[in-house]
Amino acid sequence: MDIRIILERHEDGYVAYPIGIWGVIIGQGDTAEEAMADVMSAIKFHAETFGEASLWSDDRVLQVELREARV
C-alpha cells in the first residue's frame, strides 16, 4: 500500500507524518531516514492497534497545498 508522507526539516531534526490517515501519527529523527523509519513504525502500530481499515477512509486526500496565513 502506498502512503503519502509529509517530511519537514527543522533546525533540530526532521518530522514526518502521513496524509489522510485518521488519528495522530508522527515520526521524528535526526535525519530524514530516521524520521521516515519512525513514522512507518508508527503507521504499522496504528494499523495493528486499530485495524488496517483505520488507515483508509472514503474521503481520500486528492491534493495538498502549502499556504501561509498571518495570525
mmCIF file of the N, C-alpha and C atoms, coordinates in Angstrom:
data_MODEL
# 
_entry.id   MODEL 
# 
loop_
_atom_site.group_PDB 
_atom_site.id 
_atom_site.type_symbol 
_atom_site.label_atom_id 
_atom_site.label_alt_id 
_atom_site.label_comp_id 
_atom_site.label_asym_id 
_atom_site.label_entity_id 
_atom_site.label_seq_id 
_atom_site.pdbx_PDB_ins_code 
_atom_site.Cartn_x 
_atom_site.Cartn_y 
_atom_site.Cartn_z 
_atom_site.occupancy 
_atom_site.B_iso_or_equiv 
_atom_site.pdbx_formal_charge 
_atom_site.auth_seq_id 
_atom_site.auth_comp_id 
_atom_site.auth_asym_id 
_atom_site.auth_atom_id 
_atom_site.pdbx_PDB_model_num 
ATOM 1   N N  . MET A 1 1  ? 0.838   -1.177 0.000  1.00 0.00 ? 1  MET A N  1 
ATOM 2   C CA . MET A 1 1  ? 0.000   0.000  0.000  1.00 0.00 ? 1  MET A CA 1 
ATOM 3   C C  . MET A 1 1  ? 0.885   1.243  0.000  1.00 0.00 ? 1  MET A C  1 
ATOM 4   N N  . ASP A 1 2  ? 0.496   2.218  -0.754 1.00 0.00 ? 2  ASP A N  1 
ATOM 5   C CA . ASP A 1 2  ? 1.249   3.464  -0.832 1.00 0.00 ? 2  ASP A CA 1 
ATOM 6   C C  . ASP A 1 2  ? 0.641   4.492  0.117  1.00 0.00 ? 2  ASP A C  1 
ATOM 7   N N  . ILE A 1 3  ? 1.500   5.146  0.863  1.00 0.00 ? 3  ILE A N  1 
ATOM 8   C CA . ILE A 1 3  ? 1.070   6.189  1.787  1.00 0.00 ? 3  ILE A CA 1 
ATOM 9   C C  . ILE A 1 3  ? 1.908   7.427  1.498  1.00 0.00 ? 3  ILE A C  1 
ATOM 10  N N  . ARG A 1 4  ? 1.245   8.562  1.353  1.00 0.00 ? 4  ARG A N  1 
ATOM 11  C CA . ARG A 1 4  ? 1.959   9.815  1.140  1.00 0.00 ? 4  ARG A CA 1 
ATOM 12  C C  . ARG A 1 4  ? 2.367   10.393 2.494  1.00 0.00 ? 4  ARG A C  1 
ATOM 13  N N  . ILE A 1 5  ? 3.629   10.789 2.578  1.00 0.00 ? 5  ILE A N  1 
ATOM 14  C CA . ILE A 1 5  ? 4.202   11.277 3.830  1.00 0.00 ? 5  ILE A CA 1 
ATOM 15  C C  . ILE A 1 5  ? 4.696   12.707 3.644  1.00 0.00 ? 5  ILE A C  1 
ATOM 16  N N  . ILE A 1 6  ? 4.376   13.570 4.590  1.00 0.00 ? 6  ILE A N  1 
ATOM 17  C CA . ILE A 1 6  ? 4.952   14.916 4.652  1.00 0.00 ? 6  ILE A CA 1 
ATOM 18  C C  . ILE A 1 6  ? 6.226   14.813 5.480  1.00 0.00 ? 6  ILE A C  1 
ATOM 19  N N  . LEU A 1 7  ? 7.321   15.344 4.985  1.00 0.00 ? 7  LEU A N  1 
ATOM 20  C CA . LEU A 1 7  ? 8.588   15.341 5.701  1.00 0.00 ? 7  LEU A CA 1 
ATOM 21  C C  . LEU A 1 7  ? 9.039   16.786 5.878  1.00 0.00 ? 7  LEU A C  1 
ATOM 22  N N  . GLU A 1 8  ? 9.142   17.212 7.136  1.00 0.00 ? 8  GLU A N  1 
ATOM 23  C CA . GLU A 1 8  ? 9.546   18.584 7.445  1.00 0.00 ? 8  GLU A CA 1 
ATOM 24  C C  . GLU A 1 8  ? 10.966  18.584 8.005  1.00 0.00 ? 8  GLU A C  1 
ATOM 25  N N  . ARG A 1 9  ? 11.766  19.528 7.541  1.00 0.00 ? 9  ARG A N  1 
ATOM 26  C CA . ARG A 1 9  ? 13.107  19.703 8.095  1.00 0.00 ? 9  ARG A CA 1 
ATOM 27  C C  . ARG A 1 9  ? 13.087  20.883 9.050  1.00 0.00 ? 9  ARG A C  1 
ATOM 28  N N  . HIS A 1 10 ? 13.567  20.659 10.266 1.00 0.00 ? 10 HIS A N  1 
ATOM 29  C CA . HIS A 1 10 ? 13.645  21.696 11.285 1.00 0.00 ? 10 HIS A CA 1 
ATOM 30  C C  . HIS A 1 10 ? 15.102  21.877 11.698 1.00 0.00 ? 10 HIS A C  1 
ATOM 31  N N  . GLU A 1 11 ? 15.377  22.904 12.472 1.00 0.00 ? 11 GLU A N  1 
ATOM 32  C CA . GLU A 1 11 ? 16.755  23.146 12.914 1.00 0.00 ? 11 GLU A CA 1 
ATOM 33  C C  . GLU A 1 11 ? 17.312  21.973 13.707 1.00 0.00 ? 11 GLU A C  1 
ATOM 34  N N  . ASP A 1 12 ? 16.456  21.294 14.470 1.00 0.00 ? 12 ASP A N  1 
ATOM 35  C CA . ASP A 1 12 ? 16.943  20.219 15.336 1.00 0.00 ? 12 ASP A CA 1 
ATOM 36  C C  . ASP A 1 12 ? 16.605  18.815 14.820 1.00 0.00 ? 12 ASP A C  1 
ATOM 37  N N  . GLY A 1 13 ? 16.191  18.690 13.569 1.00 0.00 ? 13 GLY A N  1 
ATOM 38  C CA . GLY A 1 13 ? 15.918  17.372 13.004 1.00 0.00 ? 13 GLY A CA 1 
ATOM 39  C C  . GLY A 1 13 ? 14.751  17.384 12.048 1.00 0.00 ? 13 GLY A C  1 
ATOM 40  N N  . TYR A 1 14 ? 14.132  16.226 11.876 1.00 0.00 ? 14 TYR A N  1 
ATOM 41  C CA . TYR A 1 14 ? 13.062  16.046 10.902 1.00 0.00 ? 14 TYR A CA 1 
ATOM 42  C C  . TYR A 1 14 ? 11.799  15.520 11.583 1.00 0.00 ? 14 TYR A C  1 
ATOM 43  N N  . VAL A 1 15 ? 10.670  15.885 11.014 1.00 0.00 ? 15 VAL A N  1 
ATOM 44  C CA . VAL A 1 15 ? 9.365   15.400 11.456 1.00 0.00 ? 15 VAL A CA 1 
ATOM 45  C C  . VAL A 1 15 ? 8.644   14.869 10.215 1.00 0.00 ? 15 VAL A C  1 
ATOM 46  N N  . ALA A 1 16 ? 7.980   13.723 10.365 1.00 0.00 ? 16 ALA A N  1 
ATOM 47  C CA . ALA A 1 16 ? 7.256   13.119 9.248  1.00 0.00 ? 16 ALA A CA 1 
ATOM 48  C C  . ALA A 1 16 ? 5.867   12.697 9.712  1.00 0.00 ? 16 ALA A C  1 
ATOM 49  N N  . TYR A 1 17 ? 4.882   12.880 8.834  1.00 0.00 ? 17 TYR A N  1 
ATOM 50  C CA . TYR A 1 17 ? 3.527   12.431 9.153  1.00 0.00 ? 17 TYR A CA 1 
ATOM 51  C C  . TYR A 1 17 ? 2.779   12.126 7.864  1.00 0.00 ? 17 TYR A C  1 
ATOM 52  N N  . PRO A 1 18 ? 1.878   11.138 7.927  1.00 0.00 ? 18 PRO A N  1 
ATOM 53  C CA . PRO A 1 18 ? 1.139   10.738 6.730  1.00 0.00 ? 18 PRO A CA 1 
ATOM 54  C C  . PRO A 1 18 ? -0.033  11.674 6.460  1.00 0.00 ? 18 PRO A C  1 
ATOM 55  N N  . ILE A 1 19 ? -0.427  11.697 5.203  1.00 0.00 ? 19 ILE A N  1 
ATOM 56  C CA . ILE A 1 19 ? -1.587  12.467 4.771  1.00 0.00 ? 19 ILE A CA 1 
ATOM 57  C C  . ILE A 1 19 ? -2.786  11.526 4.699  1.00 0.00 ? 19 ILE A C  1 
ATOM 58  N N  . GLY A 1 20 ? -3.923  11.963 5.261  1.00 0.00 ? 20 GLY A N  1 
ATOM 59  C CA . GLY A 1 20 ? -5.177  11.258 5.046  1.00 0.00 ? 20 GLY A CA 1 
ATOM 60  C C  . GLY A 1 20 ? -5.436  10.062 5.934  1.00 0.00 ? 20 GLY A C  1 
ATOM 61  N N  . ILE A 1 21 ? -4.668  9.891  7.006  1.00 0.00 ? 21 ILE A N  1 
ATOM 62  C CA . ILE A 1 21 ? -4.945  8.813  7.950  1.00 0.00 ? 21 ILE A CA 1 
ATOM 63  C C  . ILE A 1 21 ? -5.533  9.449  9.198  1.00 0.00 ? 21 ILE A C  1 
ATOM 64  N N  . TRP A 1 22 ? -6.671  8.927  9.654  1.00 0.00 ? 22 TRP A N  1 
ATOM 65  C CA . TRP A 1 22 ? -7.321  9.468  10.847 1.00 0.00 ? 22 TRP A CA 1 
ATOM 66  C C  . TRP A 1 22 ? -6.483  9.146  12.072 1.00 0.00 ? 22 TRP A C  1 
ATOM 67  N N  . GLY A 1 23 ? -6.373  10.086 12.976 1.00 0.00 ? 23 GLY A N  1 
ATOM 68  C CA . GLY A 1 23 ? -5.601  9.896  14.201 1.00 0.00 ? 23 GLY A CA 1 
ATOM 69  C C  . GLY A 1 23 ? -4.282  10.643 14.119 1.00 0.00 ? 23 GLY A C  1 
ATOM 70  N N  . VAL A 1 24 ? -3.578  10.626 15.206 1.00 0.00 ? 24 VAL A N  1 
ATOM 71  C CA . VAL A 1 24 ? -2.299  11.332 15.274 1.00 0.00 ? 24 VAL A CA 1 
ATOM 72  C C  . VAL A 1 24 ? -1.184  10.323 15.056 1.00 0.00 ? 24 VAL A C  1 
ATOM 73  N N  . ILE A 1 25 ? -0.472  10.473 13.965 1.00 0.00 ? 25 ILE A N  1 
ATOM 74  C CA . ILE A 1 25 ? 0.653   9.602  13.646 1.00 0.00 ? 25 ILE A CA 1 
ATOM 75  C C  . ILE A 1 25 ? 1.801   10.516 13.247 1.00 0.00 ? 25 ILE A C  1 
ATOM 76  N N  . ILE A 1 26 ? 2.915   10.400 13.947 1.00 0.00 ? 26 ILE A N  1 
ATOM 77  C CA . ILE A 1 26 ? 4.044   11.275 13.664 1.00 0.00 ? 26 ILE A CA 1 
ATOM 78  C C  . ILE A 1 26 ? 5.338   10.531 13.945 1.00 0.00 ? 26 ILE A C  1 
ATOM 79  N N  . GLY A 1 27 ? 6.350   10.863 13.190 1.00 0.00 ? 27 GLY A N  1 
ATOM 80  C CA . GLY A 1 27 ? 7.688   10.309 13.410 1.00 0.00 ? 27 GLY A CA 1 
ATOM 81  C C  . GLY A 1 27 ? 8.681   11.438 13.440 1.00 0.00 ? 27 GLY A C  1 
ATOM 82  N N  . GLN A 1 28 ? 9.802   11.202 14.107 1.00 0.00 ? 28 GLN A N  1 
ATOM 83  C CA . GLN A 1 28 ? 10.841  12.223 14.136 1.00 0.00 ? 28 GLN A CA 1 
ATOM 84  C C  . GLN A 1 28 ? 12.201  11.561 14.170 1.00 0.00 ? 28 GLN A C  1 
ATOM 85  N N  . GLY A 1 29 ? 13.221  12.331 13.808 1.00 0.00 ? 29 GLY A N  1 
ATOM 86  C CA . GLY A 1 29 ? 14.580  11.807 13.838 1.00 0.00 ? 29 GLY A CA 1 
ATOM 87  C C  . GLY A 1 29 ? 15.581  12.885 13.502 1.00 0.00 ? 29 GLY A C  1 
ATOM 88  N N  . ASP A 1 30 ? 16.840  12.566 13.711 1.00 0.00 ? 30 ASP A N  1 
ATOM 89  C CA . ASP A 1 30 ? 17.916  13.498 13.390 1.00 0.00 ? 30 ASP A CA 1 
ATOM 90  C C  . ASP A 1 30 ? 18.135  13.612 11.883 1.00 0.00 ? 30 ASP A C  1 
ATOM 91  N N  . THR A 1 31 ? 17.755  12.563 11.155 1.00 0.00 ? 31 THR A N  1 
ATOM 92  C CA . THR A 1 31 ? 17.880  12.560 9.701  1.00 0.00 ? 31 THR A CA 1 
ATOM 93  C C  . THR A 1 31 ? 16.518  12.277 9.078  1.00 0.00 ? 31 THR A C  1 
ATOM 94  N N  . ALA A 1 32 ? 16.412  12.546 7.782  1.00 0.00 ? 32 ALA A N  1 
ATOM 95  C CA . ALA A 1 32 ? 15.167  12.254 7.066  1.00 0.00 ? 32 ALA A CA 1 
ATOM 96  C C  . ALA A 1 32 ? 14.864  10.763 7.119  1.00 0.00 ? 32 ALA A C  1 
ATOM 97  N N  . GLU A 1 33 ? 15.897  9.933  6.980  1.00 0.00 ? 33 GLU A N  1 
ATOM 98  C CA . GLU A 1 33 ? 15.712  8.484  7.008  1.00 0.00 ? 33 GLU A CA 1 
ATOM 99  C C  . GLU A 1 33 ? 15.200  8.011  8.366  1.00 0.00 ? 33 GLU A C  1 
ATOM 100 N N  . GLU A 1 34 ? 15.737  8.590  9.460  1.00 0.00 ? 34 GLU A N  1 
ATOM 101 C CA . GLU A 1 34 ? 15.273  8.219  10.797 1.00 0.00 ? 34 GLU A CA 1 
ATOM 102 C C  . GLU A 1 34 ? 13.814  8.620  10.997 1.00 0.00 ? 34 GLU A C  1 
ATOM 103 N N  . ALA A 1 35 ? 13.445  9.802  10.541 1.00 0.00 ? 35 ALA A N  1 
ATOM 104 C CA . ALA A 1 35 ? 12.063  10.256 10.681 1.00 0.00 ? 35 ALA A CA 1 
ATOM 105 C C  . ALA A 1 35 ? 11.125  9.381  9.868  1.00 0.00 ? 35 ALA A C  1 
ATOM 106 N N  . MET A 1 36 ? 11.527  8.994  8.670  1.00 0.00 ? 36 MET A N  1 
ATOM 107 C CA . MET A 1 36 ? 10.697  8.128  7.837  1.00 0.00 ? 36 MET A CA 1 
ATOM 108 C C  . MET A 1 36 ? 10.545  6.744  8.467  1.00 0.00 ? 36 MET A C  1 
ATOM 109 N N  . ALA A 1 37 ? 11.619  6.202  9.000  1.00 0.00 ? 37 ALA A N  1 
ATOM 110 C CA . ALA A 1 37 ? 11.542  4.899  9.660  1.00 0.00 ? 37 ALA A CA 1 
ATOM 111 C C  . ALA A 1 37 ? 10.630  4.981  10.882 1.00 0.00 ? 37 ALA A C  1 
ATOM 112 N N  . ASP A 1 38 ? 10.718  6.072  11.625 1.00 0.00 ? 38 ASP A N  1 
ATOM 113 C CA . ASP A 1 38 ? 9.908   6.255  12.820 1.00 0.00 ? 38 ASP A CA 1 
ATOM 114 C C  . ASP A 1 38 ? 8.423   6.378  12.470 1.00 0.00 ? 38 ASP A C  1 
ATOM 115 N N  . VAL A 1 39 ? 8.104   7.141  11.436 1.00 0.00 ? 39 VAL A N  1 
ATOM 116 C CA . VAL A 1 39 ? 6.694   7.300  11.066 1.00 0.00 ? 39 VAL A CA 1 
ATOM 117 C C  . VAL A 1 39 ? 6.137   5.997  10.488 1.00 0.00 ? 39 VAL A C  1 
ATOM 118 N N  . MET A 1 40 ? 6.950   5.240  9.766  1.00 0.00 ? 40 MET A N  1 
ATOM 119 C CA . MET A 1 40 ? 6.471   3.954  9.246  1.00 0.00 ? 40 MET A CA 1 
ATOM 120 C C  . MET A 1 40 ? 6.188   2.986  10.396 1.00 0.00 ? 40 MET A C  1 
ATOM 121 N N  . SER A 1 41 ? 7.027   3.021  11.425 1.00 0.00 ? 41 SER A N  1 
ATOM 122 C CA . SER A 1 41 ? 6.778   2.212  12.613 1.00 0.00 ? 41 SER A CA 1 
ATOM 123 C C  . SER A 1 41 ? 5.469   2.631  13.294 1.00 0.00 ? 41 SER A C  1 
ATOM 124 N N  . ALA A 1 42 ? 5.234   3.931  13.370 1.00 0.00 ? 42 ALA A N  1 
ATOM 125 C CA . ALA A 1 42 ? 4.005   4.443  13.980 1.00 0.00 ? 42 ALA A CA 1 
ATOM 126 C C  . ALA A 1 42 ? 2.779   4.051  13.169 1.00 0.00 ? 42 ALA A C  1 
ATOM 127 N N  . ILE A 1 43 ? 2.890   4.068  11.848 1.00 0.00 ? 43 ILE A N  1 
ATOM 128 C CA . ILE A 1 43 ? 1.776   3.670  10.982 1.00 0.00 ? 43 ILE A CA 1 
ATOM 129 C C  . ILE A 1 43 ? 1.468   2.182  11.180 1.00 0.00 ? 43 ILE A C  1 
ATOM 130 N N  . LYS A 1 44 ? 2.505   1.350  11.241 1.00 0.00 ? 44 LYS A N  1 
ATOM 131 C CA . LYS A 1 44 ? 2.296   -0.079 11.465 1.00 0.00 ? 44 LYS A CA 1 
ATOM 132 C C  . LYS A 1 44 ? 1.637   -0.326 12.823 1.00 0.00 ? 44 LYS A C  1 
ATOM 133 N N  . PHE A 1 45 ? 2.080   0.387  13.852 1.00 0.00 ? 45 PHE A N  1 
ATOM 134 C CA . PHE A 1 45 ? 1.476   0.260  15.173 1.00 0.00 ? 45 PHE A CA 1 
ATOM 135 C C  . PHE A 1 45 ? 0.010   0.667  15.135 1.00 0.00 ? 45 PHE A C  1 
ATOM 136 N N  . HIS A 1 46 ? -0.289  1.760  14.443 1.00 0.00 ? 46 HIS A N  1 
ATOM 137 C CA . HIS A 1 46 ? -1.665  2.239  14.299 1.00 0.00 ? 46 HIS A CA 1 
ATOM 138 C C  . HIS A 1 46 ? -2.532  1.168  13.646 1.00 0.00 ? 46 HIS A C  1 
ATOM 139 N N  . ALA A 1 47 ? -2.025  0.552  12.575 1.00 0.00 ? 47 ALA A N  1 
ATOM 140 C CA . ALA A 1 47 ? -2.778  -0.477 11.861 1.00 0.00 ? 47 ALA A CA 1 
ATOM 141 C C  . ALA A 1 47 ? -2.994  -1.709 12.738 1.00 0.00 ? 47 ALA A C  1 
ATOM 142 N N  . GLU A 1 48 ? -1.977  -2.093 13.510 1.00 0.00 ? 48 GLU A N  1 
ATOM 143 C CA . GLU A 1 48 ? -2.107  -3.248 14.397 1.00 0.00 ? 48 GLU A CA 1 
ATOM 144 C C  . GLU A 1 48 ? -3.098  -2.969 15.525 1.00 0.00 ? 48 GLU A C  1 
ATOM 145 N N  . THR A 1 49 ? -3.108  -1.734 16.021 1.00 0.00 ? 49 THR A N  1 
ATOM 146 C CA . THR A 1 49 ? -3.971  -1.374 17.146 1.00 0.00 ? 49 THR A CA 1 
ATOM 147 C C  . THR A 1 49 ? -5.419  -1.180 16.723 1.00 0.00 ? 49 THR A C  1 
ATOM 148 N N  . PHE A 1 50 ? -5.627  -0.453 15.611 1.00 0.00 ? 50 PHE A N  1 
ATOM 149 C CA . PHE A 1 50 ? -6.990  -0.081 15.208 1.00 0.00 ? 50 PHE A CA 1 
ATOM 150 C C  . PHE A 1 50 ? -7.479  -0.824 13.969 1.00 0.00 ? 50 PHE A C  1 
ATOM 151 N N  . GLY A 1 51 ? -6.667  -1.667 13.390 1.00 0.00 ? 51 GLY A N  1 
ATOM 152 C CA . GLY A 1 51 ? -7.027  -2.404 12.182 1.00 0.00 ? 51 GLY A CA 1 
ATOM 153 C C  . GLY A 1 51 ? -6.597  -1.653 10.929 1.00 0.00 ? 51 GLY A C  1 
ATOM 154 N N  . GLU A 1 52 ? -6.299  -2.414 9.885  1.00 0.00 ? 52 GLU A N  1 
ATOM 155 C CA . GLU A 1 52 ? -5.838  -1.798 8.636  1.00 0.00 ? 52 GLU A CA 1 
ATOM 156 C C  . GLU A 1 52 ? -6.870  -0.860 8.029  1.00 0.00 ? 52 GLU A C  1 
ATOM 157 N N  . ALA A 1 53 ? -8.142  -1.124 8.287  1.00 0.00 ? 53 ALA A N  1 
ATOM 158 C CA . ALA A 1 53 ? -9.197  -0.258 7.751  1.00 0.00 ? 53 ALA A CA 1 
ATOM 159 C C  . ALA A 1 53 ? -9.066  1.164  8.287  1.00 0.00 ? 53 ALA A C  1 
ATOM 160 N N  . SER A 1 54 ? -8.415  1.321  9.443  1.00 0.00 ? 54 SER A N  1 
ATOM 161 C CA . SER A 1 54 ? -8.250  2.661  10.020 1.00 0.00 ? 54 SER A CA 1 
ATOM 162 C C  . SER A 1 54 ? -7.281  3.517  9.206  1.00 0.00 ? 54 SER A C  1 
ATOM 163 N N  . LEU A 1 55 ? -6.510  2.888  8.321  1.00 0.00 ? 55 LEU A N  1 
ATOM 164 C CA . LEU A 1 55 ? -5.557  3.647  7.504  1.00 0.00 ? 55 LEU A CA 1 
ATOM 165 C C  . LEU A 1 55 ? -6.228  4.341  6.322  1.00 0.00 ? 55 LEU A C  1 
ATOM 166 N N  . TRP A 1 56 ? -7.424  3.906  5.972  1.00 0.00 ? 56 TRP A N  1 
ATOM 167 C CA . TRP A 1 56 ? -8.095  4.448  4.797  1.00 0.00 ? 56 TRP A CA 1 
ATOM 168 C C  . TRP A 1 56 ? -9.471  4.964  5.140  1.00 0.00 ? 56 TRP A C  1 
ATOM 169 N N  . SER A 1 57 ? -9.877  5.964  4.451  1.00 0.00 ? 57 SER A N  1 
ATOM 170 C CA . SER A 1 57 ? -11.253 6.438  4.570  1.00 0.00 ? 57 SER A CA 1 
ATOM 171 C C  . SER A 1 57 ? -11.795 6.626  3.157  1.00 0.00 ? 57 SER A C  1 
ATOM 172 N N  . ASP A 1 58 ? -13.086 6.770  3.046  1.00 0.00 ? 58 ASP A N  1 
ATOM 173 C CA . ASP A 1 58 ? -13.691 7.018  1.739  1.00 0.00 ? 58 ASP A CA 1 
ATOM 174 C C  . ASP A 1 58 ? -13.373 8.419  1.240  1.00 0.00 ? 58 ASP A C  1 
ATOM 175 N N  . ASP A 1 59 ? -12.948 9.275  2.153  1.00 0.00 ? 59 ASP A N  1 
ATOM 176 C CA . ASP A 1 59 ? -12.636 10.667 1.829  1.00 0.00 ? 59 ASP A CA 1 
ATOM 177 C C  . ASP A 1 59 ? -11.122 10.811 1.616  1.00 0.00 ? 59 ASP A C  1 
ATOM 178 N N  . ARG A 1 60 ? -10.632 10.357 0.462  1.00 0.00 ? 60 ARG A N  1 
ATOM 179 C CA . ARG A 1 60 ? -9.205  10.382 0.154  1.00 0.00 ? 60 ARG A CA 1 
ATOM 180 C C  . ARG A 1 60 ? -8.728  11.809 -0.099 1.00 0.00 ? 60 ARG A C  1 
ATOM 181 N N  . VAL A 1 61 ? -7.528  12.105 0.354  1.00 0.00 ? 61 VAL A N  1 
ATOM 182 C CA . VAL A 1 61 ? -6.919  13.408 0.094  1.00 0.00 ? 61 VAL A CA 1 
ATOM 183 C C  . VAL A 1 61 ? -6.452  13.417 -1.361 1.00 0.00 ? 61 VAL A C  1 
ATOM 184 N N  . LEU A 1 62 ? -6.943  14.360 -2.131 1.00 0.00 ? 62 LEU A N  1 
ATOM 185 C CA . LEU A 1 62 ? -6.609  14.435 -3.553 1.00 0.00 ? 62 LEU A CA 1 
ATOM 186 C C  . LEU A 1 62 ? -5.430  15.351 -3.823 1.00 0.00 ? 62 LEU A C  1 
ATOM 187 N N  . GLN A 1 63 ? -5.270  16.369 -2.982 1.00 0.00 ? 63 GLN A N  1 
ATOM 188 C CA . GLN A 1 63 ? -4.210  17.343 -3.223 1.00 0.00 ? 63 GLN A CA 1 
ATOM 189 C C  . GLN A 1 63 ? -3.821  17.985 -1.900 1.00 0.00 ? 63 GLN A C  1 
ATOM 190 N N  . VAL A 1 64 ? -2.547  18.318 -1.777 1.00 0.00 ? 64 VAL A N  1 
ATOM 191 C CA . VAL A 1 64 ? -2.052  19.015 -0.603 1.00 0.00 ? 64 VAL A CA 1 
ATOM 192 C C  . VAL A 1 64 ? -1.368  20.289 -1.076 1.00 0.00 ? 64 VAL A C  1 
ATOM 193 N N  . GLU A 1 65 ? -1.630  21.387 -0.407 1.00 0.00 ? 65 GLU A N  1 
ATOM 194 C CA . GLU A 1 65 ? -1.011  22.663 -0.745 1.00 0.00 ? 65 GLU A CA 1 
ATOM 195 C C  . GLU A 1 65 ? -0.351  23.244 0.494  1.00 0.00 ? 65 GLU A C  1 
ATOM 196 N N  . LEU A 1 66 ? 0.671   24.003 0.279  1.00 0.00 ? 66 LEU A N  1 
ATOM 197 C CA . LEU A 1 66 ? 1.319   24.748 1.351  1.00 0.00 ? 66 LEU A CA 1 
ATOM 198 C C  . LEU A 1 66 ? 0.940   26.216 1.168  1.00 0.00 ? 66 LEU A C  1 
ATOM 199 N N  . ARG A 1 67 ? 0.296   26.773 2.164  1.00 0.00 ? 67 ARG A N  1 
ATOM 200 C CA . ARG A 1 67 ? -0.118  28.175 2.114  1.00 0.00 ? 67 ARG A CA 1 
ATOM 201 C C  . ARG A 1 67 ? 0.288   28.853 3.397  1.00 0.00 ? 67 ARG A C  1 
ATOM 202 N N  . GLU A 1 68 ? 0.461   30.155 3.325  1.00 0.00 ? 68 GLU A N  1 
ATOM 203 C CA . GLU A 1 68 ? 0.788   30.933 4.508  1.00 0.00 ? 68 GLU A CA 1 
ATOM 204 C C  . GLU A 1 68 ? -0.374  31.829 4.864  1.00 0.00 ? 68 GLU A C  1 
ATOM 205 N N  . ALA A 1 69 ? -0.539  32.045 6.161  1.00 0.00 ? 69 ALA A N  1 
ATOM 206 C CA . ALA A 1 69 ? -1.587  32.933 6.654  1.00 0.00 ? 69 ALA A CA 1 
ATOM 207 C C  . ALA A 1 69 ? -1.033  33.723 7.818  1.00 0.00 ? 69 ALA A C  1 
ATOM 208 N N  . ARG A 1 70 ? -1.422  34.971 7.918  1.00 0.00 ? 70 ARG A N  1 
ATOM 209 C CA . ARG A 1 70 ? -1.000  35.813 9.020  1.00 0.00 ? 70 ARG A CA 1 
ATOM 210 C C  . ARG A 1 70 ? -2.017  35.684 10.151 1.00 0.00 ? 70 ARG A C  1 
ATOM 211 N N  . VAL A 1 71 ? -1.528  35.462 11.346 1.00 0.00 ? 71 VAL A N  1 
ATOM 212 C CA . VAL A 1 71 ? -2.410  35.308 12.510 1.00 0.00 ? 71 VAL A CA 1 
ATOM 213 C C  . VAL A 1 71 ? -2.196  36.478 13.446 1.00 0.00 ? 71 VAL A C  1 
# 
